[in-house]
């Protein structure tokens, strides 16, 4: 039998959460924190953090753009192309 690191309540090895204080035991807390960190890195905010925290921002930004481009289908690439052409045409017509 081990004890809870927060309240000191004795627990069984099969328990994942302390019945007294409700805190998760260290192994479970580590797994949850790791999974949350992985999910964070998949979001736009996580991608921006990864780029800004990099030593070589330009290289990391290009790597992210390559990754985004590799995930796009041909239809998605065509849609982006049409959007850029349309915006370019609007800018040129205004000037």
N, CA, C and O atoms as a CHARMM CRD file, in Angstrom:
* protein
*
  380
    1    1 UNK  N      0.82700  -1.18900   0.00000 PROA 1      0.00000
    2    1 UNK  CA     0.00000   0.00000   0.00000 PROA 1      0.00000
    3    1 UNK  C      0.86600   1.24500   0.00000 PROA 1      0.00000
    4    1 UNK  O      1.82800   1.34300   0.76100 PROA 1      0.00000
    5    2 UNK  N      0.52000   2.19600  -0.85700 PROA 2      0.00000
    6    2 UNK  CA     1.20400   3.48300  -0.94600 PROA 2      0.00000
    7    2 UNK  C      0.32400   4.55500  -0.33300 PROA 2      0.00000
    8    2 UNK  O     -0.82400   4.30800   0.03500 PROA 2      0.00000
    9    3 UNK  N      0.88100   5.74000  -0.23300 PROA 3      0.00000
   10    3 UNK  CA     0.12400   6.86800   0.30100 PROA 3      0.00000
   11    3 UNK  C     -0.01500   7.93900  -0.76200 PROA 3      0.00000
   12    3 UNK  O      0.84000   8.07700  -1.63700 PROA 3      0.00000
   13    4 UNK  N     -1.09300   8.69300  -0.68000 PROA 4      0.00000
   14    4 UNK  CA    -1.32600   9.82100  -1.57600 PROA 4      0.00000
   15    4 UNK  C     -0.30800  10.90300  -1.25500 PROA 4      0.00000
   16    4 UNK  O     -0.05300  11.20300  -0.08900 PROA 4      0.00000
   17    5 UNK  N      0.27400  11.48700  -2.29900 PROA 5      0.00000
   18    5 UNK  CA     1.28600  12.52300  -2.09200 PROA 5      0.00000
   19    5 UNK  C      0.68000  13.84400  -1.60700 PROA 5      0.00000
   20    5 UNK  O      1.39800  14.69400  -1.08000 PROA 5      0.00000
   21    6 UNK  N     -0.63200  14.02100  -1.78000 PROA 6      0.00000
   22    6 UNK  CA    -1.26800  15.27900  -1.38200 PROA 6      0.00000
   23    6 UNK  C     -1.79400  15.21900   0.05200 PROA 6      0.00000
   24    6 UNK  O     -1.48200  16.08300   0.87100 PROA 6      0.00000
   25    7 UNK  N     -2.59900  14.18800   0.35100 PROA 7      0.00000
   26    7 UNK  CA    -3.23700  14.13800   1.66700 PROA 7      0.00000
   27    7 UNK  C     -2.68700  13.03800   2.57600 PROA 7      0.00000
   28    7 UNK  O     -2.95900  13.05300   3.77700 PROA 7      0.00000
   29    8 UNK  N     -1.91900  12.08300   2.03700 PROA 8      0.00000
   30    8 UNK  CA    -1.34500  11.02200   2.84800 PROA 8      0.00000
   31    8 UNK  C     -2.26000   9.84000   3.07000 PROA 8      0.00000
   32    8 UNK  O     -1.92100   8.93800   3.83700 PROA 8      0.00000
   33    9 UNK  N     -3.41000   9.81900   2.42200 PROA 9      0.00000
   34    9 UNK  CA    -4.35500   8.71400   2.55500 PROA 9      0.00000
   35    9 UNK  C     -3.76600   7.45900   1.92500 PROA 9      0.00000
   36    9 UNK  O     -3.21900   7.51100   0.82400 PROA 9      0.00000
   37   10 UNK  N     -3.88000   6.30800   2.63700 PROA 10     0.00000
   38   10 UNK  CA    -3.36200   5.05500   2.09800 PROA 10     0.00000
   39   10 UNK  C     -4.25400   4.59600   0.94800 PROA 10     0.00000
   40   10 UNK  O     -5.47600   4.73800   0.98700 PROA 10     0.00000
   41   11 UNK  N     -3.60800   4.04300  -0.07400 PROA 11     0.00000
   42   11 UNK  CA    -4.36300   3.65300  -1.27200 PROA 11     0.00000
   43   11 UNK  C     -3.93100   2.27600  -1.74400 PROA 11     0.00000
   44   11 UNK  O     -2.86900   1.77300  -1.37600 PROA 11     0.00000
   45   12 UNK  N     -4.77800   1.68300  -2.56300 PROA 12     0.00000
   46   12 UNK  CA    -4.44500   0.43000  -3.24600 PROA 12     0.00000
   47   12 UNK  C     -3.64900   0.75200  -4.49400 PROA 12     0.00000
   48   12 UNK  O     -3.72400   1.86800  -5.01000 PROA 12     0.00000
   49   13 UNK  N     -2.88500  -0.21700  -4.98400 PROA 13     0.00000
   50   13 UNK  CA    -2.10100   0.00200  -6.20200 PROA 13     0.00000
   51   13 UNK  C     -2.98200   0.15800  -7.43000 PROA 13     0.00000
   52   13 UNK  O     -2.55500   0.73800  -8.42800 PROA 13     0.00000
   53   14 UNK  N     -4.20500  -0.35200  -7.36900 PROA 14     0.00000
   54   14 UNK  CA    -5.09800  -0.28100  -8.53000 PROA 14     0.00000
   55   14 UNK  C     -5.80900   1.05800  -8.65400 PROA 14     0.00000
   56   14 UNK  O     -6.34100   1.38300  -9.71600 PROA 14     0.00000
   57   15 UNK  N     -5.82200   1.82900  -7.58400 PROA 15     0.00000
   58   15 UNK  CA    -6.50400   3.12600  -7.61700 PROA 15     0.00000
   59   15 UNK  C     -5.73900   4.11800  -8.49300 PROA 15     0.00000
   60   15 UNK  O     -4.50800   4.13800  -8.50100 PROA 15     0.00000
   61   16 UNK  N     -6.48400   4.93400  -9.22400 PROA 16     0.00000
   62   16 UNK  CA    -5.88600   5.97300 -10.05100 PROA 16     0.00000
   63   16 UNK  C     -6.07400   7.35100  -9.44200 PROA 16     0.00000
   64   16 UNK  O     -5.32600   8.28400  -9.73400 PROA 16     0.00000
   65   17 UNK  N     -7.08100   7.46400  -8.59500 PROA 17     0.00000
   66   17 UNK  CA    -7.43400   8.75900  -8.02000 PROA 17     0.00000
   67   17 UNK  C     -7.65000   8.57500  -6.52100 PROA 17     0.00000
   68   17 UNK  O     -8.21200   7.56800  -6.09100 PROA 17     0.00000
   69   18 UNK  N     -7.21200   9.52800  -5.74400 PROA 18     0.00000
   70   18 UNK  CA    -7.35100   9.46000  -4.28900 PROA 18     0.00000
   71   18 UNK  C     -8.82600   9.63200  -3.91300 PROA 18     0.00000
   72   18 UNK  O     -9.46000  10.59300  -4.34900 PROA 18     0.00000
   73   19 UNK  N     -9.38400   8.71300  -3.10800 PROA 19     0.00000
   74   19 UNK  CA   -10.79000   8.85500  -2.71600 PROA 19     0.00000
   75   19 UNK  C    -11.01600   9.99400  -1.71300 PROA 19     0.00000
   76   19 UNK  O    -12.13600  10.49000  -1.59000 PROA 19     0.00000
   77   20 UNK  N     -9.97600  10.40900  -1.00200 PROA 20     0.00000
   78   20 UNK  CA   -10.11100  11.47300  -0.00800 PROA 20     0.00000
   79   20 UNK  C    -10.07200  12.86500  -0.62700 PROA 20     0.00000
   80   20 UNK  O    -11.01000  13.64800  -0.47700 PROA 20     0.00000
   81   21 UNK  N     -8.97300  13.16700  -1.32700 PROA 21     0.00000
   82   21 UNK  CA    -8.78700  14.54100  -1.82900 PROA 21     0.00000
   83   21 UNK  C     -9.11900  14.68000  -3.32000 PROA 21     0.00000
   84   21 UNK  O     -9.27000  15.80100  -3.80600 PROA 21     0.00000
   85   22 UNK  N     -9.23700  13.56900  -4.05400 PROA 22     0.00000
   86   22 UNK  CA    -9.61000  13.62700  -5.46500 PROA 22     0.00000
   87   22 UNK  C     -8.46100  13.90300  -6.41100 PROA 22     0.00000
   88   22 UNK  O     -8.68400  14.07700  -7.60900 PROA 22     0.00000
   89   23 UNK  N     -7.23700  13.94800  -5.90800 PROA 23     0.00000
   90   23 UNK  CA    -6.10100  14.21100  -6.79800 PROA 23     0.00000
   91   23 UNK  C     -5.67200  12.91800  -7.49600 PROA 23     0.00000
   92   23 UNK  O     -5.78900  11.82500  -6.94300 PROA 23     0.00000
   93   24 UNK  N     -5.17500  13.07200  -8.71600 PROA 24     0.00000
   94   24 UNK  CA    -4.69000  11.92500  -9.46300 PROA 24     0.00000
   95   24 UNK  C     -3.28900  11.57600  -8.97700 PROA 24     0.00000
   96   24 UNK  O     -2.50300  12.44300  -8.59700 PROA 24     0.00000
   97   25 UNK  N     -3.00600  10.28800  -9.00200 PROA 25     0.00000
   98   25 UNK  CA    -1.67100   9.85700  -8.58300 PROA 25     0.00000
   99   25 UNK  C     -0.66600  10.19400  -9.65700 PROA 25     0.00000
  100   25 UNK  O     -1.04100  10.37700 -10.81500 PROA 25     0.00000
  101   26 UNK  N      0.59800  10.28100  -9.30200 PROA 26     0.00000
  102   26 UNK  CA     1.64600  10.86700 -10.13700 PROA 26     0.00000
  103   26 UNK  C      1.72300  10.25500 -11.53100 PROA 26     0.00000
  104   26 UNK  O      1.87900  10.99800 -12.50000 PROA 26     0.00000
  105   27 UNK  N      1.62300   8.95700 -11.67600 PROA 27     0.00000
  106   27 UNK  CA     1.74700   8.32600 -12.99500 PROA 27     0.00000
  107   27 UNK  C      0.61200   8.79200 -13.90500 PROA 27     0.00000
  108   27 UNK  O      0.84000   9.13000 -15.06700 PROA 27     0.00000
  109   28 UNK  N     -0.58800   8.80800 -13.38200 PROA 28     0.00000
  110   28 UNK  CA    -1.74300   9.26000 -14.16100 PROA 28     0.00000
  111   28 UNK  C     -1.60500  10.74400 -14.48000 PROA 28     0.00000
  112   28 UNK  O     -1.88700  11.16100 -15.60300 PROA 28     0.00000
  113   29 UNK  N     -1.17600  11.54200 -13.51400 PROA 29     0.00000
  114   29 UNK  CA    -1.01800  12.98600 -13.73700 PROA 29     0.00000
  115   29 UNK  C      0.03200  13.24700 -14.81500 PROA 29     0.00000
  116   29 UNK  O     -0.14200  14.14800 -15.63600 PROA 29     0.00000
  117   30 UNK  N      1.11200  12.47700 -14.82300 PROA 30     0.00000
  118   30 UNK  CA     2.14400  12.63500 -15.85100 PROA 30     0.00000
  119   30 UNK  C      1.59900  12.29500 -17.23000 PROA 30     0.00000
  120   30 UNK  O      1.87300  13.00200 -18.20000 PROA 30     0.00000
  121   31 UNK  N      0.82700  11.21500 -17.32200 PROA 31     0.00000
  122   31 UNK  CA     0.25000  10.80600 -18.60700 PROA 31     0.00000
  123   31 UNK  C     -0.72600  11.86100 -19.11400 PROA 31     0.00000
  124   31 UNK  O     -0.72600  12.19000 -20.30000 PROA 31     0.00000
  125   32 UNK  N     -1.55500  12.39100 -18.22200 PROA 32     0.00000
  126   32 UNK  CA    -2.52600  13.42100 -18.60500 PROA 32     0.00000
  127   32 UNK  C     -1.81500  14.69000 -19.05800 PROA 32     0.00000
  128   32 UNK  O     -2.20100  15.29100 -20.06100 PROA 32     0.00000
  129   33 UNK  N     -0.78100  15.10200 -18.32900 PROA 33     0.00000
  130   33 UNK  CA    -0.04200  16.30600 -18.70300 PROA 33     0.00000
  131   33 UNK  C      0.65500  16.12700 -20.05000 PROA 33     0.00000
  132   33 UNK  O      0.69800  17.05500 -20.85800 PROA 33     0.00000
  133   34 UNK  N      1.19900  14.93900 -20.28800 PROA 34     0.00000
  134   34 UNK  CA     1.86100  14.67400 -21.56900 PROA 34     0.00000
  135   34 UNK  C      0.87100  14.70100 -22.72400 PROA 34     0.00000
  136   34 UNK  O      1.16900  15.23800 -23.79100 PROA 34     0.00000
  137   35 UNK  N     -0.31100  14.11900 -22.51100 PROA 35     0.00000
  138   35 UNK  CA    -1.33100  14.11500 -23.55300 PROA 35     0.00000
  139   35 UNK  C     -1.83700  15.53300 -23.83200 PROA 35     0.00000
  140   35 UNK  O     -2.06700  15.88800 -24.98800 PROA 35     0.00000
  141   36 UNK  N     -2.01200  16.34000 -22.79100 PROA 36     0.00000
  142   36 UNK  CA    -2.44500  17.73000 -22.98100 PROA 36     0.00000
  143   36 UNK  C     -1.39000  18.52700 -23.74200 PROA 36     0.00000
  144   36 UNK  O     -1.72900  19.36500 -24.57700 PROA 36     0.00000
  145   37 UNK  N     -0.11500  18.27200 -23.45900 PROA 37     0.00000
  146   37 UNK  CA     0.96000  18.96400 -24.16900 PROA 37     0.00000
  147   37 UNK  C      0.97400  18.58300 -25.64600 PROA 37     0.00000
  148   37 UNK  O      1.20000  19.43600 -26.50500 PROA 37     0.00000
  149   38 UNK  N      0.73200  17.30000 -25.94800 PROA 38     0.00000
  150   38 UNK  CA     0.68600  16.86400 -27.34100 PROA 38     0.00000
  151   38 UNK  C     -0.50100  17.48100 -28.06600 PROA 38     0.00000
  152   38 UNK  O     -0.37600  17.88300 -29.22200 PROA 38     0.00000
  153   39 UNK  N     -1.64800  17.56100 -27.40500 PROA 39     0.00000
  154   39 UNK  CA    -2.82100  18.18100 -28.01200 PROA 39     0.00000
  155   39 UNK  C     -2.58500  19.67200 -28.22900 PROA 39     0.00000
  156   39 UNK  O     -3.01600  20.22500 -29.24100 PROA 39     0.00000
  157   40 UNK  N     -1.91200  20.32300 -27.29800 PROA 40     0.00000
  158   40 UNK  CA    -1.60300  21.75000 -27.42100 PROA 40     0.00000
  159   40 UNK  C     -0.72400  22.00900 -28.63800 PROA 40     0.00000
  160   40 UNK  O     -0.91500  23.00800 -29.33200 PROA 40     0.00000
  161   41 UNK  N      0.23400  21.13100 -28.90800 PROA 41     0.00000
  162   41 UNK  CA     1.14800  21.32500 -30.02900 PROA 41     0.00000
  163   41 UNK  C      0.43900  21.14900 -31.37200 PROA 41     0.00000
  164   41 UNK  O      0.94700  21.60800 -32.39500 PROA 41     0.00000
  165   42 UNK  N     -0.71800  20.49700 -31.39100 PROA 42     0.00000
  166   42 UNK  CA    -1.45900  20.30800 -32.62400 PROA 42     0.00000
  167   42 UNK  C     -2.35700  21.49900 -32.95200 PROA 42     0.00000
  168   42 UNK  O     -2.86600  21.60100 -34.06800 PROA 42     0.00000
  169   43 UNK  N     -2.55400  22.39400 -31.99400 PROA 43     0.00000
  170   43 UNK  CA    -3.40300  23.55600 -32.23400 PROA 43     0.00000
  171   43 UNK  C     -2.60000  24.66800 -32.89100 PROA 43     0.00000
  172   43 UNK  O     -1.37100  24.60400 -32.94200 PROA 43     0.00000
  173   44 UNK  N     -3.28400  25.67900 -33.39100 PROA 44     0.00000
  174   44 UNK  CA    -2.62900  26.82400 -34.00800 PROA 44     0.00000
  175   44 UNK  C     -1.75200  27.54400 -32.99300 PROA 44     0.00000
  176   44 UNK  O     -0.64800  27.98600 -33.31200 PROA 44     0.00000
  177   45 UNK  N     -2.25300  27.65600 -31.77700 PROA 45     0.00000
  178   45 UNK  CA    -1.48300  28.31400 -30.71100 PROA 45     0.00000
  179   45 UNK  C     -0.19200  27.55300 -30.43200 PROA 45     0.00000
  180   45 UNK  O      0.86300  28.16200 -30.25200 PROA 45     0.00000
  181   46 UNK  N     -0.27200  26.23000 -30.39500 PROA 46     0.00000
  182   46 UNK  CA     0.91300  25.41700 -30.16600 PROA 46     0.00000
  183   46 UNK  C      1.91600  25.53500 -31.29700 PROA 46     0.00000
  184   46 UNK  O      3.12500  25.56600 -31.06700 PROA 46     0.00000
  185   47 UNK  N      1.40900  25.60100 -32.52500 PROA 47     0.00000
  186   47 UNK  CA     2.29800  25.77400 -33.67400 PROA 47     0.00000
  187   47 UNK  C      3.01000  27.11100 -33.60400 PROA 47     0.00000
  188   47 UNK  O      4.20300  27.19600 -33.89500 PROA 47     0.00000
  189   48 UNK  N      2.29000  28.15900 -33.22100 PROA 48     0.00000
  190   48 UNK  CA     2.91200  29.48400 -33.09700 PROA 48     0.00000
  191   48 UNK  C      3.96300  29.49400 -31.99800 PROA 48     0.00000
  192   48 UNK  O      5.02900  30.08400 -32.16900 PROA 48     0.00000
  193   49 UNK  N      3.67800  28.84900 -30.87200 PROA 49     0.00000
  194   49 UNK  CA     4.65400  28.77200 -29.78800 PROA 49     0.00000
  195   49 UNK  C      5.91000  28.04000 -30.24000 PROA 49     0.00000
  196   49 UNK  O      7.02800  28.46000 -29.94200 PROA 49     0.00000
  197   50 UNK  N      5.71300  26.93800 -30.96600 PROA 50     0.00000
  198   50 UNK  CA     6.85500  26.16000 -31.43800 PROA 50     0.00000
  199   50 UNK  C      7.71300  26.99100 -32.38500 PROA 50     0.00000
  200   50 UNK  O      8.94100  26.91600 -32.33100 PROA 50     0.00000
  201   51 UNK  N      7.08700  27.78000 -33.24900 PROA 51     0.00000
  202   51 UNK  CA     7.83600  28.61600 -34.19300 PROA 51     0.00000
  203   51 UNK  C      8.58600  29.71800 -33.44500 PROA 51     0.00000
  204   51 UNK  O      9.77100  29.94100 -33.69300 PROA 51     0.00000
  205   52 UNK  N      7.89700  30.40700 -32.53000 PROA 52     0.00000
  206   52 UNK  CA     8.50500  31.53700 -31.82700 PROA 52     0.00000
  207   52 UNK  C      9.58800  31.11100 -30.83800 PROA 52     0.00000
  208   52 UNK  O     10.51400  31.88100 -30.58200 PROA 52     0.00000
  209   53 UNK  N      9.49400  29.91200 -30.27800 PROA 53     0.00000
  210   53 UNK  CA    10.49300  29.42700 -29.33200 PROA 53     0.00000
  211   53 UNK  C     11.69500  28.78800 -30.01100 PROA 53     0.00000
  212   53 UNK  O     12.65600  28.40500 -29.34400 PROA 53     0.00000
  213   54 UNK  N     11.64500  28.67200 -31.32300 PROA 54     0.00000
  214   54 UNK  CA    12.73300  28.05200 -32.07100 PROA 54     0.00000
  215   54 UNK  C     13.92400  29.00400 -32.17800 PROA 54     0.00000
  216   54 UNK  O     13.76800  30.22500 -32.14300 PROA 54     0.00000
  217   55 UNK  N     15.11100  28.42200 -32.30800 PROA 55     0.00000
  218   55 UNK  CA    16.31100  29.24200 -32.50800 PROA 55     0.00000
  219   55 UNK  C     16.33200  29.86000 -33.89900 PROA 55     0.00000
  220   55 UNK  O     16.74000  31.00900 -34.07200 PROA 55     0.00000
  221   56 UNK  N     15.88800  29.09200 -34.88800 PROA 56     0.00000
  222   56 UNK  CA    15.85300  29.56600 -36.27400 PROA 56     0.00000
  223   56 UNK  C     14.38700  29.67000 -36.69600 PROA 56     0.00000
  224   56 UNK  O     13.80500  28.70000 -37.18300 PROA 56     0.00000
  225   57 UNK  N     13.79600  30.84700 -36.50800 PROA 57     0.00000
  226   57 UNK  CA    12.36600  31.04400 -36.74400 PROA 57     0.00000
  227   57 UNK  C     12.02200  30.82000 -38.21300 PROA 57     0.00000
  228   57 UNK  O     11.00300  30.20000 -38.51800 PROA 57     0.00000
  229   58 UNK  N     12.83900  31.30600 -39.11000 PROA 58     0.00000
  230   58 UNK  CA    12.56400  31.16500 -40.53900 PROA 58     0.00000
  231   58 UNK  C     12.50600  29.69400 -40.93900 PROA 58     0.00000
  232   58 UNK  O     11.59500  29.27700 -41.65400 PROA 58     0.00000
  233   59 UNK  N     13.47500  28.91200 -40.47800 PROA 59     0.00000
  234   59 UNK  CA    13.51800  27.49000 -40.80700 PROA 59     0.00000
  235   59 UNK  C     12.29700  26.76700 -40.23600 PROA 59     0.00000
  236   59 UNK  O     11.69700  25.93200 -40.91200 PROA 59     0.00000
  237   60 UNK  N     11.93000  27.08800 -38.99000 PROA 60     0.00000
  238   60 UNK  CA    10.78400  26.43800 -38.34700 PROA 60     0.00000
  239   60 UNK  C      9.47200  26.82300 -39.02600 PROA 60     0.00000
  240   60 UNK  O      8.58000  25.98600 -39.16500 PROA 60     0.00000
  241   61 UNK  N      9.34800  28.08600 -39.45300 PROA 61     0.00000
  242   61 UNK  CA     8.15100  28.52600 -40.16100 PROA 61     0.00000
  243   61 UNK  C      8.01600  27.80100 -41.49600 PROA 61     0.00000
  244   61 UNK  O      6.92500  27.36300 -41.86000 PROA 61     0.00000
  245   62 UNK  N      9.11300  27.67500 -42.21700 PROA 62     0.00000
  246   62 UNK  CA     9.07200  26.94600 -43.49200 PROA 62     0.00000
  247   62 UNK  C      8.73000  25.47700 -43.27900 PROA 62     0.00000
  248   62 UNK  O      8.00800  24.88800 -44.08300 PROA 62     0.00000
  249   63 UNK  N      9.23900  24.88200 -42.20700 PROA 63     0.00000
  250   63 UNK  CA     8.90900  23.48600 -41.90000 PROA 63     0.00000
  251   63 UNK  C      7.42200  23.34000 -41.59800 PROA 63     0.00000
  252   63 UNK  O      6.80000  22.37300 -42.03800 PROA 63     0.00000
  253   64 UNK  N      6.83700  24.28600 -40.85200 PROA 64     0.00000
  254   64 UNK  CA     5.40100  24.24900 -40.56200 PROA 64     0.00000
  255   64 UNK  C      4.57600  24.40300 -41.84300 PROA 64     0.00000
  256   64 UNK  O      3.57800  23.70700 -42.03300 PROA 64     0.00000
  257   65 UNK  N      4.99900  25.31600 -42.71600 PROA 65     0.00000
  258   65 UNK  CA     4.26800  25.50700 -43.97300 PROA 65     0.00000
  259   65 UNK  C      4.33100  24.25500 -44.84100 PROA 65     0.00000
  260   65 UNK  O      3.34300  23.88800 -45.47800 PROA 65     0.00000
  261   66 UNK  N      5.50200  23.59400 -44.86700 PROA 66     0.00000
  262   66 UNK  CA     5.61100  22.33300 -45.61800 PROA 66     0.00000
  263   66 UNK  C      4.70100  21.26500 -45.04000 PROA 66     0.00000
  264   66 UNK  O      4.08700  20.49500 -45.77800 PROA 66     0.00000
  265   67 UNK  N      4.61700  21.22200 -43.71400 PROA 67     0.00000
  266   67 UNK  CA     3.74700  20.24700 -43.05800 PROA 67     0.00000
  267   67 UNK  C      2.27900  20.52300 -43.38300 PROA 67     0.00000
  268   67 UNK  O      1.51700  19.59700 -43.66100 PROA 67     0.00000
  269   68 UNK  N      1.88800  21.78900 -43.34800 PROA 68     0.00000
  270   68 UNK  CA     0.50800  22.15400 -43.67700 PROA 68     0.00000
  271   68 UNK  C      0.21100  21.80900 -45.13200 PROA 68     0.00000
  272   68 UNK  O     -0.85300  21.27600 -45.44700 PROA 68     0.00000
  273   69 UNK  N      1.15500  22.11500 -46.01300 PROA 69     0.00000
  274   69 UNK  CA     0.96500  21.83200 -47.43900 PROA 69     0.00000
  275   69 UNK  C      0.85600  20.33400 -47.69600 PROA 69     0.00000
  276   69 UNK  O      0.07800  19.91300 -48.55200 PROA 69     0.00000
  277   70 UNK  N      1.61800  19.52600 -46.97200 PROA 70     0.00000
  278   70 UNK  CA     1.56300  18.07300 -47.17300 PROA 70     0.00000
  279   70 UNK  C      0.22800  17.48400 -46.72500 PROA 70     0.00000
  280   70 UNK  O     -0.17800  16.42800 -47.21000 PROA 70     0.00000
  281   71 UNK  N     -0.45000  18.15500 -45.81000 PROA 71     0.00000
  282   71 UNK  CA    -1.75200  17.67500 -45.33500 PROA 71     0.00000
  283   71 UNK  C     -2.90700  18.05600 -46.25500 PROA 71     0.00000
  284   71 UNK  O     -3.98400  17.46700 -46.17200 PROA 71     0.00000
  285   72 UNK  N     -2.69100  19.04000 -47.13500 PROA 72     0.00000
  286   72 UNK  CA    -3.76500  19.49600 -48.01800 PROA 72     0.00000
  287   72 UNK  C     -3.97200  18.53400 -49.17900 PROA 72     0.00000
  288   72 UNK  O     -3.02700  17.92500 -49.68100 PROA 72     0.00000
  289   73 UNK  N     -5.21800  18.41300 -49.59000 PROA 73     0.00000
  290   73 UNK  CA    -5.52100  17.62800 -50.77700 PROA 73     0.00000
  291   73 UNK  C     -5.34300  18.52800 -52.00200 PROA 73     0.00000
  292   73 UNK  O     -5.12200  19.73200 -51.87300 PROA 73     0.00000
  293   74 UNK  N     -5.44100  17.93200 -53.18100 PROA 74     0.00000
  294   74 UNK  CA    -5.33800  18.72300 -54.41300 PROA 74     0.00000
  295   74 UNK  C     -6.47500  19.72500 -54.50200 PROA 74     0.00000
  296   74 UNK  O     -6.29200  20.83500 -55.00000 PROA 74     0.00000
  297   75 UNK  N     -7.62500  19.34400 -54.03100 PROA 75     0.00000
  298   75 UNK  CA    -8.77400  20.24300 -54.04000 PROA 75     0.00000
  299   75 UNK  C     -8.52700  21.44500 -53.12300 PROA 75     0.00000
  300   75 UNK  O     -8.86200  22.57700 -53.47100 PROA 75     0.00000
  301   76 UNK  N     -7.93700  21.18900 -51.95100 PROA 76     0.00000
  302   76 UNK  CA    -7.61100  22.26300 -51.02800 PROA 76     0.00000
  303   76 UNK  C     -6.56400  23.20700 -51.60000 PROA 76     0.00000
  304   76 UNK  O     -6.66300  24.42500 -51.44600 PROA 76     0.00000
  305   77 UNK  N     -5.55800  22.63700 -52.26400 PROA 77     0.00000
  306   77 UNK  CA    -4.52300  23.46200 -52.89900 PROA 77     0.00000
  307   77 UNK  C     -5.13600  24.34300 -53.98300 PROA 77     0.00000
  308   77 UNK  O     -4.77800  25.51400 -54.11000 PROA 77     0.00000
  309   78 UNK  N     -6.05400  23.78200 -54.76300 PROA 78     0.00000
  310   78 UNK  CA    -6.70600  24.54800 -55.81800 PROA 78     0.00000
  311   78 UNK  C     -7.54600  25.68100 -55.22200 PROA 78     0.00000
  312   78 UNK  O     -7.55900  26.79400 -55.74900 PROA 78     0.00000
  313   79 UNK  N     -8.24500  25.39200 -54.12200 PROA 79     0.00000
  314   79 UNK  CA    -9.06100  26.41900 -53.47400 PROA 79     0.00000
  315   79 UNK  C     -8.17700  27.56900 -52.97900 PROA 79     0.00000
  316   79 UNK  O     -8.53500  28.73500 -53.15200 PROA 79     0.00000
  317   80 UNK  N     -7.03600  27.25900 -52.37100 PROA 80     0.00000
  318   80 UNK  CA    -6.11900  28.30700 -51.92800 PROA 80     0.00000
  319   80 UNK  C     -5.56900  29.10600 -53.10700 PROA 80     0.00000
  320   80 UNK  O     -5.42700  30.32600 -53.02100 PROA 80     0.00000
  321   81 UNK  N     -5.26200  28.42500 -54.19800 PROA 81     0.00000
  322   81 UNK  CA    -4.76500  29.10000 -55.39300 PROA 81     0.00000
  323   81 UNK  C     -5.80000  30.08500 -55.91900 PROA 81     0.00000
  324   81 UNK  O     -5.46100  31.22000 -56.25400 PROA 81     0.00000
  325   82 UNK  N     -7.05700  29.66300 -55.99400 PROA 82     0.00000
  326   82 UNK  CA    -8.12900  30.53100 -56.48000 PROA 82     0.00000
  327   82 UNK  C     -8.28900  31.74100 -55.56300 PROA 82     0.00000
  328   82 UNK  O     -8.48400  32.85700 -56.04400 PROA 82     0.00000
  329   83 UNK  N     -8.20900  31.53400 -54.25900 PROA 83     0.00000
  330   83 UNK  CA    -8.34200  32.64500 -53.31000 PROA 83     0.00000
  331   83 UNK  C     -7.21700  33.65200 -53.50900 PROA 83     0.00000
  332   83 UNK  O     -7.46700  34.85700 -53.55200 PROA 83     0.00000
  333   84 UNK  N     -5.97000  33.16800 -53.63300 PROA 84     0.00000
  334   84 UNK  CA    -4.84400  34.08000 -53.83600 PROA 84     0.00000
  335   84 UNK  C     -4.95500  34.83600 -55.15500 PROA 84     0.00000
  336   84 UNK  O     -4.65400  36.02800 -55.21000 PROA 84     0.00000
  337   85 UNK  N     -5.37900  34.16300 -56.20400 PROA 85     0.00000
  338   85 UNK  CA    -5.53200  34.82800 -57.49800 PROA 85     0.00000
  339   85 UNK  C     -6.62000  35.89300 -57.40700 PROA 85     0.00000
  340   85 UNK  O     -6.45500  36.99300 -57.93400 PROA 85     0.00000
  341   86 UNK  N     -7.71300  35.57900 -56.75400 PROA 86     0.00000
  342   86 UNK  CA    -8.81000  36.53300 -56.60500 PROA 86     0.00000
  343   86 UNK  C     -8.35400  37.76000 -55.82200 PROA 86     0.00000
  344   86 UNK  O     -8.64100  38.88800 -56.22400 PROA 86     0.00000
  345   87 UNK  N     -7.65000  37.55800 -54.71400 PROA 87     0.00000
  346   87 UNK  CA    -7.16000  38.68700 -53.91200 PROA 87     0.00000
  347   87 UNK  C     -6.15600  39.50700 -54.71800 PROA 87     0.00000
  348   87 UNK  O     -6.19000  40.73700 -54.68200 PROA 87     0.00000
  349   88 UNK  N     -5.27100  38.84000 -55.44000 PROA 88     0.00000
  350   88 UNK  CA    -4.29500  39.54200 -56.27100 PROA 88     0.00000
  351   88 UNK  C     -5.00300  40.39400 -57.33100 PROA 88     0.00000
  352   88 UNK  O     -4.62300  41.54000 -57.57200 PROA 88     0.00000
  353   89 UNK  N     -6.02800  39.82400 -57.95400 PROA 89     0.00000
  354   89 UNK  CA    -6.77200  40.56000 -58.97700 PROA 89     0.00000
  355   89 UNK  C     -7.45700  41.78300 -58.37600 PROA 89     0.00000
  356   89 UNK  O     -7.49600  42.84300 -59.00100 PROA 89     0.00000
  357   90 UNK  N     -7.99600  41.64100 -57.16500 PROA 90     0.00000
  358   90 UNK  CA    -8.64700  42.79100 -56.50900 PROA 90     0.00000
  359   90 UNK  C     -7.61700  43.88100 -56.19300 PROA 90     0.00000
  360   90 UNK  O     -7.89100  45.06500 -56.39400 PROA 90     0.00000
  361   91 UNK  N     -6.46800  43.50300 -55.71300 PROA 91     0.00000
  362   91 UNK  CA    -5.43100  44.49000 -55.36300 PROA 91     0.00000
  363   91 UNK  C     -4.96100  45.20600 -56.61400 PROA 91     0.00000
  364   91 UNK  O     -4.81800  46.42900 -56.60100 PROA 91     0.00000
  365   92 UNK  N     -4.71700  44.48100 -57.68900 PROA 92     0.00000
  366   92 UNK  CA    -4.22100  45.07500 -58.92100 PROA 92     0.00000
  367   92 UNK  C     -5.28700  46.00200 -59.52600 PROA 92     0.00000
  368   92 UNK  O     -4.95500  47.05500 -60.06900 PROA 92     0.00000
  369   93 UNK  N     -6.54500  45.61700 -59.43300 PROA 93     0.00000
  370   93 UNK  CA    -7.59600  46.44600 -60.01100 PROA 93     0.00000
  371   93 UNK  C     -7.77200  47.75700 -59.22900 PROA 93     0.00000
  372   93 UNK  O     -8.17900  48.76300 -59.81000 PROA 93     0.00000
  373   94 UNK  N     -7.47500  47.76100 -57.94300 PROA 94     0.00000
  374   94 UNK  CA    -7.59500  48.96000 -57.13500 PROA 94     0.00000
  375   94 UNK  C     -6.44100  49.91400 -57.41800 PROA 94     0.00000
  376   94 UNK  O     -6.62100  51.13200 -57.42400 PROA 94     0.00000
  377   95 UNK  N     -5.27900  49.36700 -57.64700 PROA 95     0.00000
  378   95 UNK  CA    -4.11100  50.21000 -57.90700 PROA 95     0.00000
  379   95 UNK  C     -4.20500  50.72900 -59.31200 PROA 95     0.00000
  380   95 UNK  O     -3.32600  51.46700 -59.75800 PROA 95     0.00000
